[in-house]
Amino acid sequence: MVNFIITSLLWTFALYGLFEICKTIIHIHKYPKVSFNGSSFIITVHNQENNIEYFLRVFIYKMLYYNLNISEIIIVDLDSTDNTLNILKTFSKDFDFIKVLTLNEYKELLA
């Protein structure tokens, strides 16, 4: 009896996984490319060392999953006192479309 329940659960999870794979394939073919030509995102952060890495990874994942044509992501650090700026600089080295600016650099660009 226990073996039957375990087998039933495994088959249920396997079928659910197959369903999700099929749904993703259909989504990719139905919406092949959402285009925002030349879009730029400006994100401001302040003391977000605990959250910024997760936020950027999710943002980049969604950008790639939905085939968004984003030319650049500009992140402005508002004089953080924690390790936020160093985390952002690491991301900007790994991804060429991410540009990191301090508040003073951003003000100079606007002037």
C-alpha positions in Angstrom: 0.0 0.0 0.0 2.8 2.4 0.9 4.6 1.5 -2.3 1.5 2.3 -4.3 1.2 5.7 -2.7 4.8 6.5 -3.3 4.6 5.4 -6.9 1.4 7.4 -7.4 3.1 10.5 -6.0 6.2 10.1 -8.2 4.0 9.7 -11.3 2.0 12.8 -10.4 5.2 14.8 -10.0 6.6 13.4 -13.3 3.4 14.3 -15.2 3.3 17.8 -13.6 6.9 18.3 -14.7 6.1 17.2 -18.3 3.1 19.5 -18.3 5.3 22.5 -17.2 7.9 21.7 -19.9 5.1 21.6 -22.6 3.6 24.8 -21.3 7.0 26.5 -21.5 7.7 25.3 -25.1 4.3 26.5 -26.2 4.9 29.9 -24.5 8.3 30.3 -26.3 6.7 29.5 -29.7 3.6 31.6 -29.1 5.5 34.7 -27.9 8.9 34.3 -29.7 10.2 37.8 -29.1 8.9 40.7 -27.0 10.9 43.7 -28.2 11.6 46.9 -26.4 14.2 48.3 -28.8 16.8 50.3 -27.1 15.2 50.2 -23.7 17.3 51.3 -20.7 16.4 50.7 -17.1 17.7 53.0 -14.3 17.6 51.5 -10.9 18.6 53.3 -7.7 19.8 51.4 -4.7 20.9 52.3 -1.2 22.2 49.8 1.4 20.8 46.7 -0.3 23.7 44.3 0.0 21.3 41.6 1.3 18.8 42.0 -1.6 20.6 43.3 -4.6 22.2 40.1 -5.9 18.9 38.2 -5.8 17.1 41.1 -7.4 19.6 41.4 -10.3 19.7 37.6 -10.9 15.9 37.5 -11.1 15.8 40.6 -13.3 18.4 39.2 -15.7 16.6 35.8 -15.8 13.3 37.4 -16.7 15.1 39.6 -19.3 16.6 36.5 -20.9 13.5 34.2 -20.5 11.2 36.7 -22.2 13.8 37.7 -24.8 13.6 41.4 -23.9 15.9 43.6 -25.9 17.3 45.8 -23.2 20.3 47.8 -24.3 21.5 48.6 -20.8 20.7 48.6 -17.1 22.0 51.6 -15.2 22.3 51.2 -11.5 22.9 54.3 -9.4 24.3 53.7 -5.9 23.0 56.4 -3.5 26.1 56.5 -1.3 25.6 53.1 0.3 27.5 52.4 3.5 27.5 48.7 3.1 28.9 46.3 0.5 26.3 47.2 -2.2 28.6 49.0 -4.5 31.2 46.2 -4.6 28.4 43.7 -5.4 27.2 45.9 -8.2 30.7 46.3 -9.6 31.1 42.5 -9.7 27.9 42.3 -11.7 29.0 45.0 -14.1 32.2 43.0 -14.8 30.1 39.9 -15.5 27.4 41.5 -17.6 28.5 44.2 -20.1 25.0 45.7 -20.3 25.0 46.6 -16.6 26.6 50.0 -15.8 27.1 51.1 -12.2 27.3 54.7 -11.2 27.8 56.5 -7.9 25.5 59.3 -7.0 28.1 61.9 -7.9 28.8 60.3 -11.3 25.1 60.3 -12.1 24.8 63.9 -11.1 27.7 64.8 -13.4 26.0 63.0 -16.3 22.8 65.0 -15.7 24.6 68.3 -15.5 
